[in-house]
């Protein structure tokens, strides 16, 4: 938990401040550690690609950004989501003791969930059914692009995006996009900070953790059909105001990528 949250769990010290806690930890030779961010590349070509895209993104009008579909898939499952802190010795000698490691649930139930946002609100959400098998170019076209095509026909003027997953970037998928008349944009590699829907997934995971304690502490015991209901409830609960704030952040995100010379950003 965060430093400031510690007094809430220690009734004997209800008025201890964050600074006092940090000082005490430091005097005892302890500190807090969190895992590093993932999903970025040090490849100079990738960084140049990100900067070039961000420079273009800075010129987008409000109408242009609202017509941009931000899409992604996520493995939706139970388990802790918010940042887990561990108290360890500064010399790192106890980092890997069992009590300082986060338990991983290897067999917890999960659903692959595909969704997208546009015009400051949610679009369609799709559960990848178990009988559909693995995601490849053919199944992606049959079960996802078909629905995307129907949605875009009902909402003309939208522009589709997808990340660099193999099933998205294959020549077969590119041909299927053209056949279906889906207008799409080339997305820069390793750019989760520019895909606004990444924060929607974070919002949903936070919602599930706060509202369903069984999903956090014993996810392996949640039946798949129950987990599906919980995930869909979280998707429906995402407020439009939250998505609209993500849209408002677009230009700041682009500037951050440029300032970082294509490296990782706070987003």
ZADREN-369280 format. One record per residue (C-alpha): residue number from 1; residue in one letter; x, y, z. Coordinates in steps of 0.001 Angstrom, whole numbers, plus 524288, in hexadecimal, padded with zeros to 5 digits. Layout:
<semi><pos>NUM</pos><code>A</code><u>X</u><v>Y</v><w>Z</w></semi>
...
END
This chain:
<semi><pos>1</pos><code>X</code><u>80000</u><v>80000</v><w>80000</w></semi>
<semi><pos>2</pos><code>X</code><u>80409</u><v>80E2D</v><w>7FEF8</w></semi>
<semi><pos>3</pos><code>X</code><u>80B18</u><v>814B8</v><w>80A47</w></semi>
<semi><pos>4</pos><code>X</code><u>7FF83</u><v>81D84</v><w>80D33</w></semi>
<semi><pos>5</pos><code>X</code><u>7F674</u><v>811B7</v><w>80E0F</w></semi>
<semi><pos>6</pos><code>X</code><u>7FE50</u><v>80AC1</v><w>818A8</w></semi>
<semi><pos>7</pos><code>X</code><u>7F860</u><v>81224</v><w>8245F</w></semi>
<semi><pos>8</pos><code>X</code><u>7EAD5</u><v>80DC8</v><w>8201B</w></semi>
<semi><pos>9</pos><code>X</code><u>7EEC6</u><v>7FFDA</v><w>82354</w></semi>
<semi><pos>10</pos><code>X</code><u>7F5EB</u><v>802BB</v><w>83010</w></semi>
<semi><pos>11</pos><code>X</code><u>7EC0F</u><v>807AB</v><w>83A1C</w></semi>
<semi><pos>12</pos><code>X</code><u>7F6F5</u><v>80A6E</v><w>843D3</w></semi>
<semi><pos>13</pos><code>X</code><u>7FC5D</u><v>81522</v><w>83B1A</w></semi>
<semi><pos>14</pos><code>X</code><u>7F0D1</u><v>81C6C</v><w>8352E</w></semi>
<semi><pos>15</pos><code>X</code><u>7F817</u><v>82956</v><w>833D2</w></semi>
<semi><pos>16</pos><code>X</code><u>80516</u><v>824EB</v><w>82E82</w></semi>
<semi><pos>17</pos><code>X</code><u>80859</u><v>82C71</v><w>82226</w></semi>
<semi><pos>18</pos><code>X</code><u>80E56</u><v>82783</v><w>81598</w></semi>
<semi><pos>19</pos><code>X</code><u>81B12</u><v>82EB5</v><w>8181C</w></semi>
<semi><pos>20</pos><code>X</code><u>81CA6</u><v>82876</v><w>82580</w></semi>
<semi><pos>21</pos><code>X</code><u>81A4D</u><v>81AEE</v><w>81FDB</w></semi>
<semi><pos>22</pos><code>X</code><u>82421</u><v>81CFC</v><w>814F3</w></semi>
<semi><pos>23</pos><code>X</code><u>82E29</u><v>8221F</v><w>81EAE</w></semi>
<semi><pos>24</pos><code>X</code><u>82C33</u><v>81673</v><w>827B3</w></semi>
<semi><pos>25</pos><code>X</code><u>82DBE</u><v>80CE4</v><w>81C7E</w></semi>
<semi><pos>26</pos><code>X</code><u>83A13</u><v>813D3</v><w>81822</w></semi>
<semi><pos>27</pos><code>X</code><u>8401C</u><v>8139B</v><w>825C2</w></semi>
<semi><pos>28</pos><code>X</code><u>83DA7</u><v>80501</v><w>82685</w></semi>
<semi><pos>29</pos><code>X</code><u>843FC</u><v>802D8</v><w>81950</w></semi>
<semi><pos>30</pos><code>X</code><u>8378A</u><v>7FFFC</v><w>811B2</w></semi>
<semi><pos>31</pos><code>X</code><u>83161</u><v>805B0</v><w>80585</w></semi>
<semi><pos>32</pos><code>X</code><u>825DC</u><v>80317</v><w>7FC66</w></semi>
<semi><pos>33</pos><code>X</code><u>826D2</u><v>7FD74</v><w>7EECC</w></semi>
<semi><pos>34</pos><code>X</code><u>81D32</u><v>7FC1A</v><w>7E37C</w></semi>
<semi><pos>35</pos><code>X</code><u>81EC3</u><v>7F4D5</v><w>7D6A3</w></semi>
<semi><pos>36</pos><code>X</code><u>823C1</u><v>7FC81</v><w>7CB02</w></semi>
<semi><pos>37</pos><code>X</code><u>81ACF</u><v>8003D</v><w>7BFD4</w></semi>
<semi><pos>38</pos><code>X</code><u>81A73</u><v>7F70D</v><w>7B434</w></semi>
<semi><pos>39</pos><code>X</code><u>81660</u><v>7F828</v><w>7A617</w></semi>
<semi><pos>40</pos><code>X</code><u>820BC</u><v>8015C</v><w>7A0B4</w></semi>
<semi><pos>41</pos><code>X</code><u>82C35</u><v>7FF83</v><w>797AE</w></semi>
<semi><pos>42</pos><code>X</code><u>839F6</u><v>80525</v><w>79789</w></semi>
<semi><pos>43</pos><code>X</code><u>83AF3</u><v>802EB</v><w>788EB</w></semi>
<semi><pos>44</pos><code>X</code><u>83EBF</u><v>81017</v><w>782B2</w></semi>
<semi><pos>45</pos><code>X</code><u>835F8</u><v>80D48</v><w>776FF</w></semi>
<semi><pos>46</pos><code>X</code><u>82A4F</u><v>80B0B</v><w>77FE4</w></semi>
<semi><pos>47</pos><code>X</code><u>82D2A</u><v>817B1</v><w>7872D</w></semi>
<semi><pos>48</pos><code>X</code><u>82DEE</u><v>81F44</v><w>77A6C</w></semi>
<semi><pos>49</pos><code>X</code><u>82121</u><v>81920</v><w>77631</w></semi>
<semi><pos>50</pos><code>X</code><u>81A97</u><v>81D3C</v><w>782D9</w></semi>
<semi><pos>51</pos><code>X</code><u>81F97</u><v>82B2A</v><w>781E6</w></semi>
<semi><pos>52</pos><code>X</code><u>81B2A</u><v>82C7C</v><w>773C4</w></semi>
<semi><pos>53</pos><code>X</code><u>80D96</u><v>82795</v><w>77742</w></semi>
<semi><pos>54</pos><code>X</code><u>80CC3</u><v>83077</v><w>7832D</w></semi>
<semi><pos>55</pos><code>X</code><u>81089</u><v>83C45</v><w>77B05</w></semi>
<semi><pos>56</pos><code>X</code><u>80586</u><v>83914</v><w>771BA</w></semi>
<semi><pos>57</pos><code>X</code><u>7FC58</u><v>83693</v><w>77D1E</w></semi>
<semi><pos>58</pos><code>X</code><u>7FEC8</u><v>84443</v><w>78249</w></semi>
<semi><pos>59</pos><code>X</code><u>7F85E</u><v>849A8</v><w>77603</w></semi>
<semi><pos>60</pos><code>X</code><u>7EBE3</u><v>841BB</v><w>777BB</w></semi>
<semi><pos>61</pos><code>X</code><u>7DFA1</u><v>849A7</v><w>77A0D</w></semi>
<semi><pos>62</pos><code>X</code><u>7D575</u><v>84633</v><w>78438</w></semi>
<semi><pos>63</pos><code>X</code><u>7CCF0</u><v>84083</v><w>7797E</w></semi>
<semi><pos>64</pos><code>X</code><u>7D82E</u><v>83842</v><w>77475</w></semi>
<semi><pos>65</pos><code>X</code><u>7DB54</u><v>83275</v><w>781A7</w></semi>
<semi><pos>66</pos><code>X</code><u>7CD08</u><v>82F94</v><w>78490</w></semi>
<semi><pos>67</pos><code>X</code><u>7CBB8</u><v>82848</v><w>777C0</w></semi>
<semi><pos>68</pos><code>X</code><u>7D751</u><v>81FD7</v><w>77B54</w></semi>
<semi><pos>69</pos><code>X</code><u>7D39A</u><v>8126B</v><w>7806F</w></semi>
<semi><pos>70</pos><code>X</code><u>7DCE9</u><v>80DDF</v><w>78B1E</w></semi>
<semi><pos>71</pos><code>X</code><u>7DC3C</u><v>7FF0E</v><w>78BF9</w></semi>
<semi><pos>72</pos><code>X</code><u>7E329</u><v>7F454</v><w>79344</w></semi>
<semi><pos>73</pos><code>X</code><u>7E1B3</u><v>7E6E4</v><w>79959</w></semi>
<semi><pos>74</pos><code>X</code><u>7E432</u><v>7E3CF</v><w>7A77B</w></semi>
<semi><pos>75</pos><code>X</code><u>7E4E3</u><v>7D765</v><w>7AF61</w></semi>
<semi><pos>76</pos><code>X</code><u>7DA90</u><v>7DA5E</v><w>7B999</w></semi>
<semi><pos>77</pos><code>X</code><u>7DBF8</u><v>7D27C</v><w>7C60C</w></semi>
<semi><pos>78</pos><code>X</code><u>7DBBF</u><v>7D366</v><w>7D4BA</w></semi>
<semi><pos>79</pos><code>X</code><u>7E76A</u><v>7D624</v><w>7DD48</w></semi>
<semi><pos>80</pos><code>X</code><u>7ED6E</u><v>7E267</v><w>7E32E</w></semi>
<semi><pos>81</pos><code>X</code><u>7EED4</u><v>7EDB3</v><w>7D9D1</w></semi>
<semi><pos>82</pos><code>X</code><u>7F2D9</u><v>7FA0F</v><w>7E0D4</w></semi>
<semi><pos>83</pos><code>X</code><u>80154</u><v>7FC00</v><w>7E2F0</w></semi>
<semi><pos>84</pos><code>X</code><u>80678</u><v>7F2A7</v><w>7ED33</w></semi>
<semi><pos>85</pos><code>X</code><u>81176</u><v>7F80C</v><w>7F588</w></semi>
<semi><pos>86</pos><code>X</code><u>81B06</u><v>7EFB3</v><w>7FCF9</w></semi>
<semi><pos>87</pos><code>X</code><u>8235D</u><v>7F3E4</v><w>80872</w></semi>
<semi><pos>88</pos><code>X</code><u>83138</u><v>7EEF2</v><w>806BE</w></semi>
<semi><pos>89</pos><code>X</code><u>83EDC</u><v>7F1E4</v><w>80B69</w></semi>
<semi><pos>90</pos><code>X</code><u>84635</u><v>7FC24</v><w>803C1</w></semi>
<semi><pos>91</pos><code>X</code><u>85121</u><v>7F2B8</v><w>80086</w></semi>
<semi><pos>92</pos><code>X</code><u>8474F</u><v>7E9D2</v><w>7F9C0</w></semi>
<semi><pos>93</pos><code>X</code><u>84B28</u><v>7DDD8</v><w>801A6</w></semi>
<semi><pos>94</pos><code>X</code><u>83D10</u><v>7DA20</v><w>804AB</w></semi>
<semi><pos>95</pos><code>X</code><u>83673</u><v>7DDB9</v><w>7F7D4</w></semi>
<semi><pos>96</pos><code>X</code><u>833A6</u><v>7CFAD</v><w>7F429</w></semi>
<semi><pos>97</pos><code>X</code><u>82F41</u><v>7CA31</v><w>80113</w></semi>
<semi><pos>98</pos><code>X</code><u>821C4</u><v>7C393</v><w>7FFD3</w></semi>
<semi><pos>99</pos><code>X</code><u>81B2F</u><v>7CDC4</v><w>80868</w></semi>
<semi><pos>100</pos><code>X</code><u>81FEF</u><v>7D89A</v><w>7FF55</w></semi>
<semi><pos>101</pos><code>X</code><u>81B2D</u><v>7D29B</v><w>7F2AA</w></semi>
<semi><pos>102</pos><code>X</code><u>80DB3</u><v>7D446</v><w>7ECB4</w></semi>
<semi><pos>103</pos><code>X</code><u>8064A</u><v>7C7B1</v><w>7EACF</w></semi>
<semi><pos>104</pos><code>X</code><u>8031E</u><v>7C468</v><w>7DCA2</w></semi>
<semi><pos>105</pos><code>X</code><u>7F6B9</u><v>7BCFD</v><w>7D94D</w></semi>
<semi><pos>106</pos><code>X</code><u>7FA57</u><v>7B407</v><w>7CE21</w></semi>
<semi><pos>107</pos><code>X</code><u>7ECFF</u><v>7ADDB</v><w>7CC32</w></semi>
<semi><pos>108</pos><code>X</code><u>7E3A5</u><v>7B8D1</v><w>7CF0E</w></semi>
<semi><pos>109</pos><code>X</code><u>7D848</u><v>7BA10</v><w>7C583</w></semi>
<semi><pos>110</pos><code>X</code><u>7D968</u><v>7C4C4</v><w>7BB5C</w></semi>
<semi><pos>111</pos><code>X</code><u>7D29A</u><v>7CA6B</v><w>7AF7C</w></semi>
<semi><pos>112</pos><code>X</code><u>7D89B</u><v>7D127</v><w>7A3D3</w></semi>
<semi><pos>113</pos><code>X</code><u>7D0B5</u><v>7DD98</v><w>7A261</w></semi>
<semi><pos>114</pos><code>X</code><u>7D158</u><v>7E66D</v><w>7967C</w></semi>
<semi><pos>115</pos><code>X</code><u>7CBC8</u><v>7F412</v><w>796C8</w></semi>
<semi><pos>116</pos><code>X</code><u>7CD34</u><v>801B3</v><w>79184</w></semi>
<semi><pos>117</pos><code>X</code><u>7C9F7</u><v>80FBC</v><w>7949C</w></semi>
<semi><pos>118</pos><code>X</code><u>7C68A</u><v>81AF1</v><w>78B7D</w></semi>
<semi><pos>119</pos><code>X</code><u>7C0CE</u><v>8289A</v><w>78C51</w></semi>
<semi><pos>120</pos><code>X</code><u>7C308</u><v>828C4</v><w>79B03</w></semi>
<semi><pos>121</pos><code>X</code><u>7BAFB</u><v>81C99</v><w>79DCF</w></semi>
<semi><pos>122</pos><code>X</code><u>7BB3A</u><v>80DD4</v><w>79CF8</w></semi>
<semi><pos>123</pos><code>X</code><u>7B92D</u><v>8067F</v><w>79044</w></semi>
<semi><pos>124</pos><code>X</code><u>7B747</u><v>7F7DF</v><w>78F6C</w></semi>
<semi><pos>125</pos><code>X</code><u>7BC92</u><v>7EDCC</v><w>798E9</w></semi>
<semi><pos>126</pos><code>X</code><u>7BF3B</u><v>7DFCA</v><w>794AD</w></semi>
<semi><pos>127</pos><code>X</code><u>7C25D</u><v>7D3DD</v><w>79CE5</w></semi>
<semi><pos>128</pos><code>X</code><u>7CB1D</u><v>7CA67</v><w>795AF</w></semi>
<semi><pos>129</pos><code>X</code><u>7C336</u><v>7BDEA</v><w>79742</w></semi>
<semi><pos>130</pos><code>X</code><u>7CAAA</u><v>7B1E3</v><w>79BA0</w></semi>
<semi><pos>131</pos><code>X</code><u>7C605</u><v>7A9D9</v><w>78FFE</w></semi>
<semi><pos>132</pos><code>X</code><u>7CC1D</u><v>7B3A1</v><w>78691</w></semi>
<semi><pos>133</pos><code>X</code><u>7D996</u><v>7AE7C</v><w>789D6</w></semi>
<semi><pos>134</pos><code>X</code><u>7E5F5</u><v>7B681</v><w>78897</w></semi>
<semi><pos>135</pos><code>X</code><u>7E617</u><v>7C3E1</v><w>7825F</w></semi>
<semi><pos>136</pos><code>X</code><u>7EBDA</u><v>7C3D4</v><w>774BC</w></semi>
<semi><pos>137</pos><code>X</code><u>7E98C</u><v>7CBBE</v><w>7686F</w></semi>
<semi><pos>138</pos><code>X</code><u>7DDF2</u><v>7C385</v><w>76423</w></semi>
<semi><pos>139</pos><code>X</code><u>7D6E2</u><v>7C30B</v><w>77134</w></semi>
<semi><pos>140</pos><code>X</code><u>7D9AB</u><v>7D171</v><w>773C0</w></semi>
<semi><pos>141</pos><code>X</code><u>7D338</u><v>7D4A8</v><w>766CC</w></semi>
<semi><pos>142</pos><code>X</code><u>7C77D</u><v>7CBE6</v><w>76973</w></semi>
<semi><pos>143</pos><code>X</code><u>7C47B</u><v>7CFC0</v><w>77757</w></semi>
<semi><pos>144</pos><code>X</code><u>7C9CA</u><v>7DD8E</v><w>778F8</w></semi>
<semi><pos>145</pos><code>X</code><u>7CB4A</u><v>7E480</v><w>76BF4</w></semi>
<semi><pos>146</pos><code>X</code><u>7BDA9</u><v>7E04F</v><w>767D4</w></semi>
<semi><pos>147</pos><code>X</code><u>7B7F3</u><v>7E784</v><w>7737D</w></semi>
<semi><pos>148</pos><code>X</code><u>7C116</u><v>7F31B</v><w>77187</w></semi>
<semi><pos>149</pos><code>X</code><u>7BC98</u><v>7F432</v><w>76371</w></semi>
<semi><pos>150</pos><code>X</code><u>7AE37</u><v>7F41D</v><w>76762</w></semi>
<semi><pos>151</pos><code>X</code><u>7B0A8</u><v>7FE5D</v><w>771CF</w></semi>
<semi><pos>152</pos><code>X</code><u>7B841</u><v>8074C</v><w>768BC</w></semi>
<semi><pos>153</pos><code>X</code><u>7ADAC</u><v>8061D</v><w>75E52</w></semi>
<semi><pos>154</pos><code>X</code><u>7A40B</u><v>80B25</v><w>7686C</w></semi>
<semi><pos>155</pos><code>X</code><u>7AD87</u><v>815ED</v><w>76C89</w></semi>
<semi><pos>156</pos><code>X</code><u>7B407</u><v>81B13</v><w>7601A</w></semi>
<semi><pos>157</pos><code>X</code><u>7C05E</u><v>8232A</v><w>760DA</w></semi>
<semi><pos>158</pos><code>X</code><u>7C730</u><v>81B3C</v><w>76B66</w></semi>
<semi><pos>159</pos><code>X</code><u>7D54E</u><v>816AD</v><w>76A65</w></semi>
<semi><pos>160</pos><code>X</code><u>7D967</u><v>80998</v><w>7701D</w></semi>
<semi><pos>161</pos><code>X</code><u>7E620</u><v>806A9</v><w>7773A</w></semi>
<semi><pos>162</pos><code>X</code><u>7EC3F</u><v>7FA42</v><w>77C6C</w></semi>
<semi><pos>163</pos><code>X</code><u>7F91B</u><v>7F728</v><w>782F9</w></semi>
<semi><pos>164</pos><code>X</code><u>80447</u><v>7EEC6</v><w>77E0F</w></semi>
<semi><pos>165</pos><code>X</code><u>7FED4</u><v>7E170</v><w>781DF</w></semi>
<semi><pos>166</pos><code>X</code><u>80254</u><v>7D759</v><w>7774A</w></semi>
<semi><pos>167</pos><code>X</code><u>7F418</u><v>7D513</v><w>773A0</w></semi>
<semi><pos>168</pos><code>X</code><u>7F27C</u><v>7E3C9</v><w>7719E</w></semi>
<semi><pos>169</pos><code>X</code><u>7FE7F</u><v>7E671</v><w>76964</w></semi>
<semi><pos>170</pos><code>X</code><u>7FE49</u><v>7DAD3</v><w>7602F</w></semi>
<semi><pos>171</pos><code>X</code><u>7FC92</u><v>7DCE6</v><w>75195</w></semi>
<semi><pos>172</pos><code>X</code><u>7F022</u><v>7D4C4</v><w>7525C</w></semi>
<semi><pos>173</pos><code>X</code><u>7EA41</u><v>7DE16</v><w>75C48</w></semi>
<semi><pos>174</pos><code>X</code><u>7EE32</u><v>7E9EB</v><w>7543B</w></semi>
<semi><pos>175</pos><code>X</code><u>7E751</u><v>7E406</v><w>74874</w></semi>
<semi><pos>176</pos><code>X</code><u>7DB57</u><v>7E112</v><w>750AF</w></semi>
<semi><pos>177</pos><code>X</code><u>7DAF4</u><v>7EF19</v><w>7557F</w></semi>
<semi><pos>178</pos><code>X</code><u>7DB1C</u><v>7F402</v><w>7478F</w></semi>
<semi><pos>179</pos><code>X</code><u>7D0C0</u><v>7EA38</v><w>7433B</w></semi>
<semi><pos>180</pos><code>X</code><u>7C7CE</u><v>7EE80</v><w>74E3C</w></semi>
<semi><pos>181</pos><code>X</code><u>7CA00</u><v>7FCCA</v><w>74B16</w></semi>
<semi><pos>182</pos><code>X</code><u>7CF53</u><v>7FF91</v><w>758A8</w></semi>
<semi><pos>183</pos><code>X</code><u>7D745</u><v>80C0E</v><w>758D7</w></semi>
<semi><pos>184</pos><code>X</code><u>7E2C4</u><v>80A05</v><w>76200</w></semi>
<semi><pos>185</pos><code>X</code><u>7EEFF</u><v>810E4</v><w>76659</w></semi>
<semi><pos>186</pos><code>X</code><u>7FCC7</u><v>80B94</v><w>767A9</w></semi>
<semi><pos>187</pos><code>X</code><u>7FF75</u><v>80B68</v><w>77630</w></semi>
<semi><pos>188</pos><code>X</code><u>80D37</u><v>80D87</v><w>77B8D</w></semi>
<semi><pos>189</pos><code>X</code><u>81386</u><v>801BA</v><w>781C0</w></semi>
<semi><pos>190</pos><code>X</code><u>8145C</u><v>80090</v><w>79089</w></semi>
<semi><pos>191</pos><code>X</code><u>80B71</u><v>80C0A</v><w>79348</w></semi>
<semi><pos>192</pos><code>X</code><u>801F1</u><v>80856</v><w>79E23</w></semi>
<semi><pos>193</pos><code>X</code><u>8030C</u><v>8163F</v><w>7A347</w></semi>
<semi><pos>194</pos><code>X</code><u>7FC5E</u><v>81B45</v><w>79702</w></semi>
<semi><pos>195</pos><code>X</code><u>7F166</u><v>8114A</v><w>7970A</w></semi>
<semi><pos>196</pos><code>X</code><u>7E709</u><v>81793</v><w>79F99</w></semi>
<semi><pos>197</pos><code>X</code><u>7DFB6</u><v>80AE7</v><w>7A214</w></semi>
<semi><pos>198</pos><code>X</code><u>7EB1A</u><v>805AD</v><w>7AA23</w></semi>
<semi><pos>199</pos><code>X</code><u>7E62D</u><v>80E60</v><w>7B51A</w></semi>
<semi><pos>200</pos><code>X</code><u>7D878</u><v>808F1</v><w>7B38E</w></semi>
<semi><pos>201</pos><code>X</code><u>7DDD4</u><v>7FB6F</v><w>7B66C</w></semi>
<semi><pos>202</pos><code>X</code><u>7E477</u><v>800E0</v><w>7C27F</w></semi>
<semi><pos>203</pos><code>X</code><u>7D7A7</u><v>80740</v><w>7C6C7</w></semi>
<semi><pos>204</pos><code>X</code><u>7D059</u><v>7FA67</v><w>7C514</w></semi>
<semi><pos>205</pos><code>X</code><u>7DA79</u><v>7F2A1</v><w>7CCA0</w></semi>
<semi><pos>206</pos><code>X</code><u>7D9D2</u><v>7FC8B</v><w>7D7A3</w></semi>
<semi><pos>207</pos><code>X</code><u>7CAF8</u><v>7FB83</v><w>7D796</w></semi>
<semi><pos>208</pos><code>X</code><u>7CB55</u><v>7ECAC</v><w>7D872</w></semi>
<semi><pos>209</pos><code>X</code><u>7D550</u><v>7ED07</v><w>7E366</w></semi>
<semi><pos>210</pos><code>X</code><u>7CD3F</u><v>7F6AD</v><w>7EB4E</w></semi>
<semi><pos>211</pos><code>X</code><u>7BFF6</u><v>7F045</v><w>7E951</w></semi>
<semi><pos>212</pos><code>X</code><u>7C341</u><v>7E1CE</v><w>7E944</w></semi>
<semi><pos>213</pos><code>X</code><u>7CC86</u><v>7DD9F</v><w>7F3E3</w></semi>
<semi><pos>214</pos><code>X</code><u>7CBF2</u><v>7CF6C</v><w>7EF9D</w></semi>
<semi><pos>215</pos><code>X</code><u>7D178</u><v>7D3C2</v><w>7E28E</w></semi>
<semi><pos>216</pos><code>X</code><u>7DD10</u><v>7D998</v><w>7E997</w></semi>
<semi><pos>217</pos><code>X</code><u>7E04B</u><v>7CF61</v><w>7F3DB</w></semi>
<semi><pos>218</pos><code>X</code><u>7DBF9</u><v>7C25E</v><w>7EE27</w></semi>
<semi><pos>219</pos><code>X</code><u>7D9B3</u><v>7C413</v><w>7DF88</w></semi>
<semi><pos>220</pos><code>X</code><u>7DC15</u><v>7B5AC</v><w>7DCE1</w></semi>
<semi><pos>221</pos><code>X</code><u>7CED0</u><v>7B292</v><w>7E2F4</w></semi>
<semi><pos>222</pos><code>X</code><u>7C6C8</u><v>7BBBC</v><w>7DA66</w></semi>
<semi><pos>223</pos><code>X</code><u>7BF23</u><v>7B454</v><w>7CFE4</w></semi>
<semi><pos>224</pos><code>X</code><u>7C152</u><v>7B93B</v><w>7C21B</w></semi>
<semi><pos>225</pos><code>X</code><u>7B31C</u><v>7BD11</v><w>7C045</w></semi>
<semi><pos>226</pos><code>X</code><u>7B38A</u><v>7C4FF</v><w>7CCD7</w></semi>
<semi><pos>227</pos><code>X</code><u>7C041</u><v>7CB91</v><w>7C8D9</w></semi>
<semi><pos>228</pos><code>X</code><u>7BA16</u><v>7CF0B</v><w>7BBD9</w></semi>
<semi><pos>229</pos><code>X</code><u>7AEDB</u><v>7D5E7</v><w>7C2D2</w></semi>
<semi><pos>230</pos><code>X</code><u>7B871</u><v>7DD79</v><w>7CB4D</w></semi>
<semi><pos>231</pos><code>X</code><u>7C09E</u><v>7E1D9</v><w>7BFA7</w></semi>
<semi><pos>232</pos><code>X</code><u>7B4AD</u><v>7E651</v><w>7B806</w></semi>
<semi><pos>233</pos><code>X</code><u>7AFAC</u><v>7EDC8</v><w>7C3D3</w></semi>
<semi><pos>234</pos><code>X</code><u>7BCC6</u><v>7F4B4</v><w>7C4CD</w></semi>
<semi><pos>235</pos><code>X</code><u>7BC82</u><v>7F808</v><w>7B642</w></semi>
<semi><pos>236</pos><code>X</code><u>7AEE4</u><v>7FDD8</v><w>7B744</w></semi>
<semi><pos>237</pos><code>X</code><u>7B2C5</u><v>8055D</v><w>7C378</w></semi>
<semi><pos>238</pos><code>X</code><u>7BDD8</u><v>80CEF</v><w>7BCE5</w></semi>
<semi><pos>239</pos><code>X</code><u>7B897</u><v>81AF2</v><w>7BCC7</w></semi>
<semi><pos>240</pos><code>X</code><u>7B8CE</u><v>82327</v><w>7B074</w></semi>
<semi><pos>241</pos><code>X</code><u>7BECB</u><v>82E34</v><w>7B851</w></semi>
<semi><pos>242</pos><code>X</code><u>7CAB9</u><v>825B2</v><w>7BAD0</w></semi>
<semi><pos>243</pos><code>X</code><u>7CC37</u><v>822B0</v><w>7AC57</w></semi>
<semi><pos>244</pos><code>X</code><u>7CA72</u><v>830F7</v><w>7A8DA</w></semi>
<semi><pos>245</pos><code>X</code><u>7D5A2</u><v>8348A</v><w>7B1F1</w></semi>
<semi><pos>246</pos><code>X</code><u>7DE11</u><v>82AAF</v><w>7AADE</w></semi>
<semi><pos>247</pos><code>X</code><u>7DAC8</u><v>83171</v><w>79E19</w></semi>
<semi><pos>248</pos><code>X</code><u>7DE78</u><v>83E7C</v><w>7A43C</w></semi>
<semi><pos>249</pos><code>X</code><u>7EBCE</u><v>838D8</v><w>7A79C</w></semi>
<semi><pos>250</pos><code>X</code><u>7EF39</u><v>83544</v><w>7998F</w></semi>
<semi><pos>251</pos><code>X</code><u>7F773</u><v>84131</v><w>79665</w></semi>
<semi><pos>252</pos><code>X</code><u>7FEBE</u><v>8408D</v><w>7A364</w></semi>
<semi><pos>253</pos><code>X</code><u>801E2</u><v>83254</v><w>7A075</w></semi>
<semi><pos>254</pos><code>X</code><u>80765</u><v>835D9</v><w>79342</w></semi>
<semi><pos>255</pos><code>X</code><u>80FD1</u><v>8409E</v><w>7992A</w></semi>
<semi><pos>256</pos><code>X</code><u>8149B</u><v>83712</v><w>7A38F</w></semi>
<semi><pos>257</pos><code>X</code><u>818EE</u><v>82D55</v><w>7992E</w></semi>
<semi><pos>258</pos><code>X</code><u>8201A</u><v>83817</v><w>791E5</w></semi>
<semi><pos>259</pos><code>X</code><u>8268A</u><v>83D26</v><w>79E4B</w></semi>
<semi><pos>260</pos><code>X</code><u>82AB8</u><v>82F43</v><w>7A1AD</w></semi>
<semi><pos>261</pos><code>X</code><u>83080</u><v>82DE8</v><w>793F9</w></semi>
<semi><pos>262</pos><code>X</code><u>827EE</u><v>82208</v><w>791CB</w></semi>
<semi><pos>263</pos><code>X</code><u>82AD4</u><v>81BC7</v><w>79EE4</w></semi>
<semi><pos>264</pos><code>X</code><u>820FC</u><v>81800</v><w>7A97C</w></semi>
<semi><pos>265</pos><code>X</code><u>81845</u><v>8226D</v><w>7AF46</w></semi>
<semi><pos>266</pos><code>X</code><u>81052</u><v>823D3</v><w>7BBC4</w></semi>
<semi><pos>267</pos><code>X</code><u>80447</u><v>81FAF</v><w>7B41A</w></semi>
END
